[in-house]
C-alpha cells in the first residue's frame, strides 16, 4: 500500500522538516481528508459509516447544479448576500496608512458568517433524509444560525452549549429558544466550546440513524473541514470580484480572526494561490501566551488529535487538552481547523495572537470611527489591522473580514470596561 | 506470534464458557487504590483486564467513565504512570491479558514508537484506541503488531456487511462488539439481537468476539455471554468506585472489596454459562 507508507513517512518527517511548498495551496484535502499531515478521520467506529456516507452525499451534491442553485438562491434572498465590501474611510484616515476595506458578513441574516455554512449543511441534511439536527456552539452565533435554518426547514434542533458560555452569552441562548431549539448546557470540563463538541459527538454516536450533526466550524473529521470551507468560500469569492470592481486589483493583505477558523478559511481560500496577497490569521491571545489563558493553538500549541482531526492543539505534556481562555466565546477553542494548521506549516498564512485588551480597544475604536459595533471575534482581526495599517503606505489595501456584529457582546464588553448596565 | 490474549481465549474455549473482561480507569480514584483493585481482579474472576488511559476529552464515553477519567487526571495520572501500573501488576501475574483502552492523543504525544516499546516492556497485550478507525491503521495498529501487541477493533451496530471486512482486516486478539449505538454505560442491550449480530460477525472471522456497553449485572453478563466469547463490564465497576468516595474524593475503607465483590458476582454469571 504505497499511499499508506507515504502517509506514514509524512507523519514522521513532520519533526524533521517543514513540508515543501506545493504548486497550489488549494488542492487539499486528499481522499483521506488530509491537508499535509493534518485533518483525517479520527472517530469512533460507530461514526465511521456516517461520515463516509456524508462524504458520498456531499461529493454528489457538489456535482449537482440544482444543489448549488438552491444554496445560491438562499444566500441571496434569505441571508442577503452578497455582503458589501465596504471602504472604511474614517478608520483609514484615523490610522493614516493602508486603505482598509471590510467584508461585511456581520450584515448577514443572523448577524454573522455562520449562516453561510448552516444553509449549505441543512440542504445536505435534507438531501440525506435526516430528520433531526444537532449542533455545538460557543458564542452562540453558530447555534443561532443552526436554530434558524432548522426552524426554516422544519427540523427539531438540539444545541449543545458549555455552561460557562450559556451564562456569558444569554442573549443568544434566548434567541435560540425563540427559534425553537432545545439548548443543552454542558457541565463537563470548563463548560466551553470543546466540551459542547464532545457532548454533540456523544449525541451523534447515540442517534446515528436520524441525526445530522451540523458542525459550526471548518474542523472535525473529514469531510467537515472541506465542506464548511466550501460553503464559507462564498466570502472570498465575492470579495475578489468586489475588490476587482472597486480597485481594479487584488488586495495586498487579508486579515481574519481564527477560532476554529471558518470565517478565515472562507475569506482566504479563493486567494491562496494569489501569491502577491499576504494573508494574516489572528488568534485569541487571551491574557498572554506565557500561561494557559489564551487560545492561540497555532502560536503556542502543537500537533495532536482531537474531535476527529489532527491539528494544532493546546495541550499539556501528557496529551491532555487544555481549556484555554478568550474574552471572545467564539474564539475559546483549544484547536483550529486542520487546513489552517497546514497553511501555517507551509508558511502561506501568518498567524499572530491578539490579547483580550487589544481586542477591546479595537472594538471601541470601530464603534467610534465607523459607527459599527463589531463582535469580539473580528475585533481581534481589527486589532491586528490597527497595528499594521499605519506601517503600510497609502496605496496598499487591506481587507478584513468583519464576520459578526457585536450586539451579543455588549454585556461582556460592559463588564470588561467596568460598566454596570443594570444601573446605567 | 501467540499473545496472552490468544492463550486466554483458547483456555476459555476448552472450558466452554464466556470470559469476563473487566474495565477500570487507571489512577481512579488514585494510583494506589487503582493498583490495589487491578491486582485483585484476576482472583475475583476477571479473565481479561481492560485499563482505561484517562483523557480530557473522552468523546465516546458516558458520565461514569468521563468522571472516572477526570478523577484520575485530577489525581495526577499520566500515560507513563499507567504503564508503570501494568509493570507492577506483571510482577505477580504473568498470565492475565492486559488491554489498554483510550484515545489517540496522549499516545501520539508520548510518541507512537516509544509508547509501543514501553507498553510491550510493561507487559501490555492489546490496545483499543477508540478514535483510530481502520483508515488510520498505518499510524498505530500495524506498528503495534510488529511489537507483538494486539490491536483490538470495535464493531458496532452501524458496522454493516460492507464495512465489516475493513474492520476485521487488521484486528487481532479479539473483536469488541459494541452492543448499542451510543456511549459507554448506556441502556442494556437486547441479548437476542446481540447474539444474532455476533453470529453474523463469526461467519466472517475466527477471532473471538467480546460484547460490551451496557452490561451491569451477573444475569445480563450470563445472558449476553451465551452468544459471545466474552462479556465486557466497565461503567458498572467504575460506578462502584464513585459510590465509595468520601466527601474529599478519597476512597472509603472497603472500596477495593466492593469493586472486587461485583467482579466476583459478574464472574459467577459468565461461569454459569456452558457454550454448546
Interface residues (C-beta under 8 A of the other chain):
Chain A: X1 X4 X5 X7 X8 X11 X32 X40 X41 X42 X43 X44 X45 X46 X47 X48 X49 X50 X188 X189 X194 X195 X198 X201 X202 X205 X206 X207 X208 X209 X302 X304 X305 X306 X307 X308 X313 X315 X317 X318 X319 X320 X321
Chain B: X55 X56 X57 X58 X59 X60 X61 X62 X66 X73 X78 X79 X80 X103 X104 X105 X106 X107 X108 X109 X110 X130 X131 X132 X133 X135 X136 X137 X138 X139 X153 X154 X155 X156 X157 X158 X159 X160 X163 X167 X178 X181 X182 X183 X186
